Amino acid sequence: MAKKLIDIDEDALAAAAEVYGTDTMKDTVNTALAEAAAVLRRRQALSRLRRRALAGQFDDLYEKDTYRPKPVDVGAAAR
């Protein structure tokens, strides 16, 4: 990890510490940065899903018989 000298908004830091339940400035900043990175990954994943949906890759899920075939009656085969 690299050390950086930065100016931090004290009110924002206190609010973030309350939200994340962190006790130290380091933990608060690292948690906030990790959460921001997680938000980015979720946005990217949703974007990929949206592109796939627009391309019609999930259209077969609209029809129940397409993705969930009817069960085979095992007893009928033995008769």
Summary of the structure (lengths in Angstrom):
residues: 79
radius of gyration: 24.9
end to end distance: 70.5
largest distance: 80.2
contacts: 130
relative contact order: 0.06
helix: 68%
strand: 0%
